Amino acid sequence: MKTMMLVAIFALFGAVNGVCDTKAPMQGKEPVLKQTSTVMKKQDLTKPPREMKQWSLFQIGFLPKWPSFTKISNVYGLKLGAPMCSGYGRVFGIEPSILYSGTRHVWGVQGSFWGTCLAQEIRGVQASSFGPSLTMKLLGLQAVGSLGMADTVYGAQIAPVTICRESVTGFQFGAVNIAKPVTGFQGGAVNIAEDVTGFQLGIFNYAKRRGLQFGLVNIIKGGWLPFTLIVNYSNADEEVEER
């Protein structure tokens, strides 16, 4: 009887302590579960990465943004897509995958063997064997087996088809190269740009206002000689002043 009484007392004491521990975090703030839910909702809306002090050495993803911890994480090391991974966070290291690599910011290497690479900013290398690679800002190298596309390039694009929607500072090398202003050069069968501070080397070269071209067919729309064979050159500012 005494033993049963002691067990009951200890059980009651443990239950009271458990209730106190549960209520303690709630004093002066929302419950932990509710706070977590609120934070996740905010992150879903604004899609911010975690603070830089929160990071992982290794992560593996199976689908885009799944498991959920890959969605807003920072990885210092390896983020592996088996077969896919993505997220709004950062990778400082390597993000390889079989089908899809899509973390927003990568400082290092982002690559996909069969599929696509997609990022907002690449500082390093973005590469894929078969699928296209796309990024908004590239500082480094984009090497692709099909289509390489970026908004701004500081470095190089190498692919059968390279497209830069804004400016290239560096070079494009491929069968077809398309850009707006180019500071550097384009090399391939077909080269198309607005302004070229540098040169174009190919079979067909087109520039809207200025450039130096070497190829079979050379067109500078705003130049003194809009069409020539072998070599063409124009400085639009000089042409405007003379006229």
Secondary structure, DSSP 8 states (H G I E B T S, - for coil): -HHHHHHHHHHHHHHHHHHHHHHGGGTTS--HHHHHHHHHHHHHHH-----TTS-EEEEEESBTTBSGGGSS-EEEEEEEESSEEEEEEEEEEEEEESSEEEEEEEEEEEEESSSEEEEEEEEEEEEESSS-EEEEEEEEEEEESSEEEEEEEEEEEESSEEEEEEEEEEEEESSEEE-SEEEEEEEEEEEEEEEEEEEEEEEEEEEEEEEEEEEEEEEETTSSSSEEEEEEEE-HHHHHHH-
